[in-house]
Amino acid sequence: MSIFESFGLRKVINASGKMTALGASAVSNEVAEALKQASQDYVDIEEMMEYSGKAIAEYTGAEDGCPTCGAAAGIAISTAAIITGKNLTLIERMPDSEGLRNEIIIQKGHQVHFGANIGQMVRIGGGKVIEVGSANKVEADHIEQAITDKTAALLYVKSHHAVQKGMQTIETMMNIAQKHNIPFIIDAAAEEDFKMYIKIGADIVIYSGGKALEGPTSGFICGKKELMEACRKQYKGIGRPMKVGKEGVAGLLTALKQYASLEDNAEDQIERMTQLNQSLEEVEGLTCSIKQDEAGRAIYRAQIEVNADKTGMSAQELLNRLETGNPAIFLRHHYVNIGILSVDPRPLLKGQEAIIANTIKSILREG
Ligand SMILES: *Cc1c(COP(=O)(O)O)cnc(C)c1O
C-alpha cells in the first residue's frame, strides 16, 4: 500500500504532466535517499546555502545560485533581491517598496496563471507589475516606452502557459533590458535546458525543482553573483515564510547532479504511447496519434480524439469518469473542448499505460 493509500487517499495515475496539483514529480531512489539522509541529520544552513549557490553555478554555468522552495518563490525572492540588494533594512521592509525602484515590466501575454498568478508572486516580492501591450500582441515599443527611472527589471515567462504568438522574443526583450542597464529575469520554471538562458545573457533565471528536473518540491534561481547573494539574503526577510529546508536542498542538488545522466527517453515514450494507441484504436470512435509537445520539448504524448457520436460519450464526460474513479486517472485536457485528450508518458509509472487503456475501454463499454 502506498503512503497516500494508507491515509485513505485514492491511488492516482498521473498522465497529465509535472503538475503541482498531482504532486509534481516522483523522484528517483537516489534523490529519495538524499531526502531521507538530510532529514535525519543537522547542517549549518548558511554554509549549506553558500555551497548550494556554487553547486547550482556549476550545473547551470551561472556565476552563482540560490535554492528555493519552488519557482514561484524564485520569482518573489528575485524581485525582492533586485529591489533591496543586500541592504538588510530594506530586506526587512519588503514587500513595502514604496519610494524604491520597484517596477517589473511584463508582457501581457505572459501574465499567466500557472496554478497561481505570476503577477502576485512579483507583488509578494515587493514588485509593482507593469503589464505592457495586449494579451495577443506586444510590440518592442510597448516594452521600451514603459521603462522609467522606477523600472527594476524586465521579466520574461518562458512557458507553455504563456501566449506563444504576438509576444516579443527573449532576445528582443533582453536587448532592451541591456540597452537600459536593467536586470533581465527569465521564469523558465518547467524548461529542460538549465544552461541556455544563462548562456545567452539573462541576469536571473528561475527554475522549478519538481518539474523537468524531477526533483523534490523545490526550485532554484541562478544568475549574476551580486544578485544571487542578494537572493540568499532574502531568507532574512520575505524568503522566510517560503524557506526551503535541508531535505529540499539535498534532494534538489542530487537531482541536479543526476540530471545530466538522465537519458533522453524519447524512443521509450513513443513506444509506450504507440502501444496505448494500438490498444485504444480497437474502440469505434477513438482516433489516436502521437504528438510532440506544443512548446517543442522532447515529450511525445498520445493524443486521443473522441468522436462522441460513435462512442456515445463526450471527451469531457470520459475525462470526468476517469478522474473520479479509483484509481483516479488524470489525463491532459487542454483541448477537451474540441474532443481531444492526451496521455503524457513522463509521469507514468511502469505498466500504467495498460491500466489507462483498459479503464477507458471499460468506461466506454459500460457507457
Ligand atoms: C510551475 C510554474 C511556476 C511555479 O513553480 P513552482 O516550482 O511550483 O513554484 C512558475 N512559473 C511557471 C511558468 C510555471 O510553469
The ligand as an SDF file (V2000), in Angstrom:
LIG
                    3D

 15 15  0  0  0  0  0  0  0  0999 V2000
    5.0620   25.8470  -12.3610 C   0  0  0  0  0  0  0  0  0  0  0  0
    5.4120   27.2290  -12.6850 C   0  0  0  0  0  0  0  0  0  0  0  0
    5.7930   28.1150  -11.6780 C   0  0  0  0  0  0  0  0  0  0  0  0
    5.8020   27.7220  -10.2310 C   0  0  0  0  0  0  0  0  0  0  0  0
    6.7110   26.7080   -9.9700 O   0  0  0  0  0  0  0  0  0  0  0  0
    6.7290   26.0090   -8.5330 P   0  0  0  0  0  0  0  0  0  0  0  0
    8.0390   25.2800   -8.5300 O   0  0  0  0  0  0  0  0  0  0  0  0
    5.5550   25.1030   -8.4880 O   0  0  0  0  0  0  0  0  0  0  0  0
    6.6610   27.0730   -7.5190 O   0  0  0  0  0  0  0  0  0  0  0  0
    6.1490   29.3920  -12.0460 C   0  0  0  0  0  0  0  0  0  0  0  0
    6.1260   29.7960  -13.3250 N   0  0  0  0  0  0  0  0  0  0  0  0
    5.7550   28.9700  -14.3200 C   0  0  0  0  0  0  0  0  0  0  0  0
    5.7580   29.4740  -15.7250 C   0  0  0  0  0  0  0  0  0  0  0  0
    5.3770   27.6510  -14.0310 C   0  0  0  0  0  0  0  0  0  0  0  0
    5.0300   26.8310  -15.0220 O   0  0  0  0  0  0  0  0  0  0  0  0
  1  2  1  0
  2  3  1  0
  2 14  2  0
  3  4  1  0
  3 10  2  0
  4  5  1  0
  5  6  1  0
  6  7  2  0
  6  8  1  0
  6  9  1  0
 10 11  1  0
 11 12  2  0
 12 13  1  0
 12 14  1  0
 14 15  1  0
M  END
$$$$
